[in-house]
Amino acid sequence: MIPAEIGVPYARTLMNDDNEKELRMNLDLFKERRELALIREHNYKRQLQKYYNPRVKICTFDAGDFVIRNNREEPPGKLAPTCEGPYKVKEVLSKGAYKLKKLDGTEIPRTWNVAQLKKCYI
């Protein structure tokens, strides 16, 4: 702007004041907008749960059940078996974790998730 334009009220200079007011109003409404976003997020998650939870197949094992486990940790060859086992469930831990032991009684050193196990019918 040239100095002559400063004294004359132009749309450019008037918009600057409106911009300040809008910024202050946005700061005042910040908490309300955040709360509305949290409410929308909660509703969205509730709708997802309503859709997906009935479709989940719950698979649990009890101590003493026979299972086989996926062998996908190390890359097997084309004709290698995809599962190992059978194993016996030694202990049921929380959230789908299980301790396994071989049929001769030796314990497997780590825990296994239910997604890596399948029921074995011996």
MODELLER restraints for C-alpha pairs under 7 A, 6 or more apart:
rsr = mdl.restraints
at = mdl.atoms
rsr.add(forms.Gaussian(group=physical.xy_distance, feature=features.Distance(at['CA:62:A'], at['CA:89:A']), mean=6.99, stdev=0.5))
rsr.add(forms.Gaussian(group=physical.xy_distance, feature=features.Distance(at['CA:62:A'], at['CA:92:A']), mean=6.76, stdev=0.5))
rsr.add(forms.Gaussian(group=physical.xy_distance, feature=features.Distance(at['CA:63:A'], at['CA:89:A']), mean=5.03, stdev=0.5))
rsr.add(forms.Gaussian(group=physical.xy_distance, feature=features.Distance(at['CA:63:A'], at['CA:90:A']), mean=5.50, stdev=0.5))
rsr.add(forms.Gaussian(group=physical.xy_distance, feature=features.Distance(at['CA:63:A'], at['CA:91:A']), mean=5.58, stdev=0.5))
rsr.add(forms.Gaussian(group=physical.xy_distance, feature=features.Distance(at['CA:63:A'], at['CA:92:A']), mean=6.31, stdev=0.5))
rsr.add(forms.Gaussian(group=physical.xy_distance, feature=features.Distance(at['CA:64:A'], at['CA:88:A']), mean=5.71, stdev=0.5))
rsr.add(forms.Gaussian(group=physical.xy_distance, feature=features.Distance(at['CA:64:A'], at['CA:89:A']), mean=5.14, stdev=0.5))
rsr.add(forms.Gaussian(group=physical.xy_distance, feature=features.Distance(at['CA:64:A'], at['CA:90:A']), mean=6.31, stdev=0.5))
rsr.add(forms.Gaussian(group=physical.xy_distance, feature=features.Distance(at['CA:65:A'], at['CA:88:A']), mean=5.66, stdev=0.5))
rsr.add(forms.Gaussian(group=physical.xy_distance, feature=features.Distance(at['CA:65:A'], at['CA:89:A']), mean=5.48, stdev=0.5))
rsr.add(forms.Gaussian(group=physical.xy_distance, feature=features.Distance(at['CA:66:A'], at['CA:86:A']), mean=6.30, stdev=0.5))
rsr.add(forms.Gaussian(group=physical.xy_distance, feature=features.Distance(at['CA:66:A'], at['CA:87:A']), mean=5.59, stdev=0.5))
rsr.add(forms.Gaussian(group=physical.xy_distance, feature=features.Distance(at['CA:66:A'], at['CA:88:A']), mean=4.60, stdev=0.5))
rsr.add(forms.Gaussian(group=physical.xy_distance, feature=features.Distance(at['CA:66:A'], at['CA:89:A']), mean=6.40, stdev=0.5))
rsr.add(forms.Gaussian(group=physical.xy_distance, feature=features.Distance(at['CA:66:A'], at['CA:119:A']), mean=6.37, stdev=0.5))
rsr.add(forms.Gaussian(group=physical.xy_distance, feature=features.Distance(at['CA:66:A'], at['CA:120:A']), mean=5.25, stdev=0.5))
rsr.add(forms.Gaussian(group=physical.xy_distance, feature=features.Distance(at['CA:66:A'], at['CA:121:A']), mean=6.87, stdev=0.5))
rsr.add(forms.Gaussian(group=physical.xy_distance, feature=features.Distance(at['CA:67:A'], at['CA:86:A']), mean=5.54, stdev=0.5))
rsr.add(forms.Gaussian(group=physical.xy_distance, feature=features.Distance(at['CA:67:A'], at['CA:87:A']), mean=5.29, stdev=0.5))
rsr.add(forms.Gaussian(group=physical.xy_distance, feature=features.Distance(at['CA:67:A'], at['CA:88:A']), mean=6.17, stdev=0.5))
rsr.add(forms.Gaussian(group=physical.xy_distance, feature=features.Distance(at['CA:67:A'], at['CA:117:A']), mean=6.25, stdev=0.5))
rsr.add(forms.Gaussian(group=physical.xy_distance, feature=features.Distance(at['CA:67:A'], at['CA:118:A']), mean=5.44, stdev=0.5))
rsr.add(forms.Gaussian(group=physical.xy_distance, feature=features.Distance(at['CA:67:A'], at['CA:119:A']), mean=4.60, stdev=0.5))
rsr.add(forms.Gaussian(group=physical.xy_distance, feature=features.Distance(at['CA:67:A'], at['CA:120:A']), mean=4.62, stdev=0.5))
rsr.add(forms.Gaussian(group=physical.xy_distance, feature=features.Distance(at['CA:68:A'], at['CA:83:A']), mean=6.33, stdev=0.5))
rsr.add(forms.Gaussian(group=physical.xy_distance, feature=features.Distance(at['CA:68:A'], at['CA:84:A']), mean=5.68, stdev=0.5))
rsr.add(forms.Gaussian(group=physical.xy_distance, feature=features.Distance(at['CA:68:A'], at['CA:85:A']), mean=4.64, stdev=0.5))
rsr.add(forms.Gaussian(group=physical.xy_distance, feature=features.Distance(at['CA:68:A'], at['CA:86:A']), mean=4.82, stdev=0.5))
rsr.add(forms.Gaussian(group=physical.xy_distance, feature=features.Distance(at['CA:68:A'], at['CA:87:A']), mean=5.99, stdev=0.5))
rsr.add(forms.Gaussian(group=physical.xy_distance, feature=features.Distance(at['CA:68:A'], at['CA:117:A']), mean=5.70, stdev=0.5))
rsr.add(forms.Gaussian(group=physical.xy_distance, feature=features.Distance(at['CA:68:A'], at['CA:118:A']), mean=5.36, stdev=0.5))
rsr.add(forms.Gaussian(group=physical.xy_distance, feature=features.Distance(at['CA:68:A'], at['CA:119:A']), mean=6.49, stdev=0.5))
rsr.add(forms.Gaussian(group=physical.xy_distance, feature=features.Distance(at['CA:68:A'], at['CA:120:A']), mean=6.01, stdev=0.5))
rsr.add(forms.Gaussian(group=physical.xy_distance, feature=features.Distance(at['CA:69:A'], at['CA:83:A']), mean=5.46, stdev=0.5))
rsr.add(forms.Gaussian(group=physical.xy_distance, feature=features.Distance(at['CA:69:A'], at['CA:84:A']), mean=5.43, stdev=0.5))
rsr.add(forms.Gaussian(group=physical.xy_distance, feature=features.Distance(at['CA:69:A'], at['CA:85:A']), mean=6.42, stdev=0.5))
rsr.add(forms.Gaussian(group=physical.xy_distance, feature=features.Distance(at['CA:69:A'], at['CA:116:A']), mean=5.55, stdev=0.5))
rsr.add(forms.Gaussian(group=physical.xy_distance, feature=features.Distance(at['CA:69:A'], at['CA:117:A']), mean=4.45, stdev=0.5))
rsr.add(forms.Gaussian(group=physical.xy_distance, feature=features.Distance(at['CA:69:A'], at['CA:118:A']), mean=6.27, stdev=0.5))
rsr.add(forms.Gaussian(group=physical.xy_distance, feature=features.Distance(at['CA:70:A'], at['CA:82:A']), mean=6.05, stdev=0.5))
rsr.add(forms.Gaussian(group=physical.xy_distance, feature=features.Distance(at['CA:70:A'], at['CA:83:A']), mean=4.52, stdev=0.5))
rsr.add(forms.Gaussian(group=physical.xy_distance, feature=features.Distance(at['CA:70:A'], at['CA:84:A']), mean=6.40, stdev=0.5))
rsr.add(forms.Gaussian(group=physical.xy_distance, feature=features.Distance(at['CA:70:A'], at['CA:116:A']), mean=5.37, stdev=0.5))
rsr.add(forms.Gaussian(group=physical.xy_distance, feature=features.Distance(at['CA:70:A'], at['CA:117:A']), mean=6.44, stdev=0.5))
rsr.add(forms.Gaussian(group=physical.xy_distance, feature=features.Distance(at['CA:71:A'], at['CA:82:A']), mean=5.18, stdev=0.5))
rsr.add(forms.Gaussian(group=physical.xy_distance, feature=features.Distance(at['CA:71:A'], at['CA:83:A']), mean=4.94, stdev=0.5))
rsr.add(forms.Gaussian(group=physical.xy_distance, feature=features.Distance(at['CA:71:A'], at['CA:84:A']), mean=6.11, stdev=0.5))
rsr.add(forms.Gaussian(group=physical.xy_distance, feature=features.Distance(at['CA:72:A'], at['CA:82:A']), mean=6.76, stdev=0.5))
rsr.add(forms.Gaussian(group=physical.xy_distance, feature=features.Distance(at['CA:86:A'], at['CA:120:A']), mean=6.83, stdev=0.5))
rsr.add(forms.Gaussian(group=physical.xy_distance, feature=features.Distance(at['CA:87:A'], at['CA:100:A']), mean=6.29, stdev=0.5))
rsr.add(forms.Gaussian(group=physical.xy_distance, feature=features.Distance(at['CA:87:A'], at['CA:101:A']), mean=5.78, stdev=0.5))
rsr.add(forms.Gaussian(group=physical.xy_distance, feature=features.Distance(at['CA:87:A'], at['CA:102:A']), mean=4.92, stdev=0.5))
rsr.add(forms.Gaussian(group=physical.xy_distance, feature=features.Distance(at['CA:87:A'], at['CA:103:A']), mean=6.02, stdev=0.5))
rsr.add(forms.Gaussian(group=physical.xy_distance, feature=features.Distance(at['CA:88:A'], at['CA:100:A']), mean=5.71, stdev=0.5))
rsr.add(forms.Gaussian(group=physical.xy_distance, feature=features.Distance(at['CA:88:A'], at['CA:101:A']), mean=5.38, stdev=0.5))
rsr.add(forms.Gaussian(group=physical.xy_distance, feature=features.Distance(at['CA:88:A'], at['CA:102:A']), mean=6.15, stdev=0.5))
rsr.add(forms.Gaussian(group=physical.xy_distance, feature=features.Distance(at['CA:88:A'], at['CA:103:A']), mean=6.40, stdev=0.5))
rsr.add(forms.Gaussian(group=physical.xy_distance, feature=features.Distance(at['CA:89:A'], at['CA:98:A']), mean=6.75, stdev=0.5))
rsr.add(forms.Gaussian(group=physical.xy_distance, feature=features.Distance(at['CA:89:A'], at['CA:99:A']), mean=6.13, stdev=0.5))
rsr.add(forms.Gaussian(group=physical.xy_distance, feature=features.Distance(at['CA:89:A'], at['CA:100:A']), mean=4.67, stdev=0.5))
rsr.add(forms.Gaussian(group=physical.xy_distance, feature=features.Distance(at['CA:89:A'], at['CA:101:A']), mean=6.42, stdev=0.5))
rsr.add(forms.Gaussian(group=physical.xy_distance, feature=features.Distance(at['CA:90:A'], at['CA:99:A']), mean=5.43, stdev=0.5))
rsr.add(forms.Gaussian(group=physical.xy_distance, feature=features.Distance(at['CA:90:A'], at['CA:100:A']), mean=5.06, stdev=0.5))
rsr.add(forms.Gaussian(group=physical.xy_distance, feature=features.Distance(at['CA:90:A'], at['CA:101:A']), mean=5.93, stdev=0.5))
rsr.add(forms.Gaussian(group=physical.xy_distance, feature=features.Distance(at['CA:91:A'], at['CA:98:A']), mean=5.88, stdev=0.5))
rsr.add(forms.Gaussian(group=physical.xy_distance, feature=features.Distance(at['CA:91:A'], at['CA:99:A']), mean=5.08, stdev=0.5))
rsr.add(forms.Gaussian(group=physical.xy_distance, feature=features.Distance(at['CA:92:A'], at['CA:98:A']), mean=4.88, stdev=0.5))
rsr.add(forms.Gaussian(group=physical.xy_distance, feature=features.Distance(at['CA:92:A'], at['CA:99:A']), mean=6.58, stdev=0.5))
rsr.add(forms.Gaussian(group=physical.xy_distance, feature=features.Distance(at['CA:96:A'], at['CA:113:A']), mean=5.64, stdev=0.5))
rsr.add(forms.Gaussian(group=physical.xy_distance, feature=features.Distance(at['CA:96:A'], at['CA:114:A']), mean=5.24, stdev=0.5))
rsr.add(forms.Gaussian(group=physical.xy_distance, feature=features.Distance(at['CA:97:A'], at['CA:111:A']), mean=6.21, stdev=0.5))
rsr.add(forms.Gaussian(group=physical.xy_distance, feature=features.Distance(at['CA:97:A'], at['CA:112:A']), mean=5.49, stdev=0.5))
rsr.add(forms.Gaussian(group=physical.xy_distance, feature=features.Distance(at['CA:97:A'], at['CA:113:A']), mean=4.58, stdev=0.5))
rsr.add(forms.Gaussian(group=physical.xy_distance, feature=features.Distance(at['CA:97:A'], at['CA:114:A']), mean=6.24, stdev=0.5))
rsr.add(forms.Gaussian(group=physical.xy_distance, feature=features.Distance(at['CA:98:A'], at['CA:111:A']), mean=5.47, stdev=0.5))
rsr.add(forms.Gaussian(group=physical.xy_distance, feature=features.Distance(at['CA:98:A'], at['CA:112:A']), mean=5.23, stdev=0.5))
rsr.add(forms.Gaussian(group=physical.xy_distance, feature=features.Distance(at['CA:98:A'], at['CA:113:A']), mean=6.30, stdev=0.5))
rsr.add(forms.Gaussian(group=physical.xy_distance, feature=features.Distance(at['CA:99:A'], at['CA:110:A']), mean=6.90, stdev=0.5))
rsr.add(forms.Gaussian(group=physical.xy_distance, feature=features.Distance(at['CA:99:A'], at['CA:111:A']), mean=4.89, stdev=0.5))
rsr.add(forms.Gaussian(group=physical.xy_distance, feature=features.Distance(at['CA:99:A'], at['CA:112:A']), mean=6.42, stdev=0.5))
rsr.add(forms.Gaussian(group=physical.xy_distance, feature=features.Distance(at['CA:100:A'], at['CA:107:A']), mean=6.26, stdev=0.5))
rsr.add(forms.Gaussian(group=physical.xy_distance, feature=features.Distance(at['CA:100:A'], at['CA:108:A']), mean=5.66, stdev=0.5))
rsr.add(forms.Gaussian(group=physical.xy_distance, feature=features.Distance(at['CA:101:A'], at['CA:107:A']), mean=4.15, stdev=0.5))
rsr.add(forms.Gaussian(group=physical.xy_distance, feature=features.Distance(at['CA:101:A'], at['CA:108:A']), mean=5.32, stdev=0.5))
